[in-house]
Amino acid sequence: MLTVDSIHSYYDKSHVLEGVSLKVEAGELVTLLGRNGAGKTTTLRSILGIVRPRQGQIHFNGQALVGREIFDIARQGIALVPEHRGIFRQLDVEENLKIAARKHSRWQLEDVYSMFPRLKERRRNNGFALSGGEQQMLAIARALLNGPKLLILDEPTEGLAPVIVDELVKILRRIKDEGLSILLVEQNLKVCDALADRHYVLEQGRVAYQGSAEQFRADPSIKNRYLALSA
C-alpha cells in the first residue's frame, strides 16, 4: 500500500533522512521507532508532503507522492493524527467531528461515538475543556471520519495515564482488525508490542533495523542498541 524508497529529506542544509525505506502492506500495523531526533517525524512529514524529499520516491497505492501538494496527498486516503492532536479548541466535540466527516467513509458519526462513548457524552464540550486522553480520542475519531486507507499516528500515547493508554490500545486493535492500515510512531514499546506486525528502527536518519514483531520481541539487544529502553 505504502512504499517509501530511499528518501533523502532536508531542513535547509541539514540532511535529516539519509536513504530511508519502508513499506506498509494492506491491513498491517507497522511501527517506526527510534530515539528523539532519529528522523521519525521527518519521515512522516515527508510522506505527507510537508517536507519534500530531494531524492527517492514514495508511492501510495501505485501513485507517486513526491512533489504533490499536501491536500492532494490527503485526498489519496492518508490521514494523520499529529503529535499535538491538532483539534479545534474553540469548537465543541461534535463540531470538530462534523468538519471531518465524509459520506464515503466507512466510519460515520454514530460509528465513532460507539467506538468512543466518552466523546458522545462530551459532544457539547469545547476542545479546550477535554482531558488529554479525550483530545487524543477526538483526534483519532476525526481522522477516521475522513475515510482513510492509511492512518498515521505520531506519538498517540505521549503524556497519557496508563489506563487511557490501555483503552487506546484496544481501540487501535479494533481499527486494525477492521482492515485499516496503520503507521505508528510510538515510544511506548509495550504499546508497539501489543499491536505491531512489523517494526522499523531509525538511527540518525537511516533505517538501522527492520523485522517482524516476533523477531523484535526475541532479540532484546535491538532495544538496548538502538532505543536504550527496556520493553
N, C-alpha and C positions, 0 to 999 in steps of 0.2 A: 504493500500500500504506500508506504513512505520509504524512499531511498535517498540517503544523504551520501554523496560520493566525493570524498577527498576535498572538502571545502576549506578554504583559507579566508578568514574574516579578520578585519582590522577595525580599530578605532583610531582614526587618523593614521599615524605611522606605527602604532602599536599592533604588532602581529599577534592576535589573540588565539585564533584557531589555526592550527598547522596541519591541515590534511585530515580533518575529522570525517569518518564514515560510520554510518549506522543504518539499520533497517528496522521498520516496524511492519509486521505482516498483519493481514486482516484478522481481527479478533484477539490480537496479542496485547498484553500489557508489558511494556519494556521500560526499564528504569535507566536513568542517566545519573551516575554517581560521581563523586569527586569532592576534594577539599574545596573550601572557598577560594575563588579565583582560578579554578581549573578550566573554566570556559563553558560551564553548563548553561547558564542563562544566555550567553552569547550564541550558543548552538541553537537554542530555542528562537532567539531573535533573528537568526539567520534563516531558519525555516520559515518564519512568519513574514520575512521581507522587511523587518525593522532595521536590520543590518544586512547589507547586500554583499555576499561573498565575492571576492575578487578573482577567485579560482574555484573550480569544482562545480558540481551540479547537484541539484535537488529535484527529485521527481515525486509527485503525489498522484497515484492512480494513473500513471503514464504521462502526466502533464508536467512540463518543466516549470519550476517556480522561480528560479533565479532571474532577477530583472523585472518581475511582475510587481504591480502595486500591492500594498498591504491589503486593501479591501478586496482585490481580485483573488488573492490567495485565500482569504477568509471565505469567499464565495465557493471555493473548491470543496469546502467541507471541513476546514480545520478551525477548531475553537480553542482559545487559550483561557485558562484560569490563572491569572498572573499572581505573582508572589504576594502583592499587597491588595489582591482581590478586585480592586477597581470598580466597586459598586458606586452607585449614585447615592451619596449620603443624605441628600436633601429630599429624595423620593422615598416613598414607602416601599415595602417588600413587593407588593403586587405591581406597582408601577415599574419597579426595576425589572420584574419578570415579563411584563407585557411588552416592554420595549424590545426585548429579545425574541419574543415568540414568533415562530414561523409556521405557516399552515402545513408545510411539507414535513415538519419534524415528527419523528416517531414519539417524541415526548411533548405532551401538551400540558397546560397549566395544572389540570387535575392530576396528571401523572406525577409531576414534581411535588405537588402538595402531598400526594400519597407517599412518595419517597422521603419527603422532608416534612413530616406533620408539624414540626415546630414552626416552620415558615408559614404554614396556614394559620396557626394560632397568632402569629405576629404580623400578618399580612398588612395591617394598617399602621404598623410602626415604621418610622423612618430609618434609613440605613444607619445613621449615627447612633441610634438607640439600641442597636443589636450588639450582642456579645461577639467576640472574635470567632467563636465556633459557628454562630448563626450567620455571620458575614461570609464565612467560607462556604457554608451550605448554600447561601444565596448565590454566590459566585458560580458554584458548580451547577446549580439548578438553572441559572440564566444561560450558561453555556449549552446545556442540554436542550433548552427550548429553541436554540438556534439551529438544531438539526445536524450536528456534526457527524462526520465519518471518522474523524480522528480528534480525540480530546487530549490537549496538552495541559499538564498541571505543573506549576512551578512552586515547589515547597508548600504543599497544601496543609501540612500539619504543623508548620512552624508556629511556636508560641501557644499551642492549644493544650488544654488539660488532657491527661491520658484517657479519661472516659469519652471525651469528644473525639480523640484520635481513633479509639476503637469503633466508634459509631461511623466515622468517615471510612474506615477500612471496610466495614460491612457494606456501605453504600457503593464504594468503588468496586467491590467484588460483584455486587449486583449489576452495576452498569457493564462491567466486563462480561459477565455471564449472559447479558442481553446482546452481546456481539460487537460492542463498540471498541475500537482500537484505542489504546491509551499510551501516551508517552509521559512518563512521570519523572520529574526531578525531585529528589527527596533525600533528606539527611538521616531520617529515622530508618535504620536498617531493619528493624522489626517489621515496620510497615512494608518495606520493599520485599522482605522475605515472605510475608503473608500474601502478597499479590502478584509478584512478577513472574513472567515466563522466562525472561532473559534480562541480563544486566550488561550495561556498558559502563566502564570507569574511565573518566578523563583525568589526565595529569598534564598540567602545563600546556593545555590546548591540543593535546593528542589523545587518541584512544589508547590507554595503557592495558586495558583488559576487556574482553567480551566473552560471555559464556552463558550457559543455561542457569536457571535458578538452582538446580541440583549441583552443578559444578561449583558455583559460587559458594553455596552452603557447605560443601565438602572441603573447601580449602580456606581455612581461616587466615592463611598468610596473605591472601589478597587484601583482606580488610586491614591487616596490620601494615602492609606495604604501601597501599595507595590511599587509605582512608584514615588510618590512625584512630580507628574506632573499634569497639567491640560490639558484636551482634547481640 
